[in-house]
Amino acid sequence: MIFPWVWRVLPGPAWVRLVILLLVITAVVGVLFQWVFPWFSVTFDIQETNVEAAP
């Protein structure tokens, strides 16, 4: 599993590890919303589709 490995690699006591982990997760989510998702939507031109109910 990757998460136990990440927890062991992080330096410091448990509370410092938790703060570092939360900062890393926040940074990853921020990068995804700022650059990756907009690039993906423009590059792959996903059209919004609706499913109509059968009569």
Sequence and secondary structure as in RCSB ss.txt:
>XXXX:A:sequence
MIFPWVWRVLPGPAWVRLVILLLVITAVVGVLFQWVFPWFSVTFDIQETNVEAAP
>XXXX:A:secstr
 HHHHHHHHS SSHHHHHHHHHHHHHHHHHHIIIIIHHHHHHHHT          
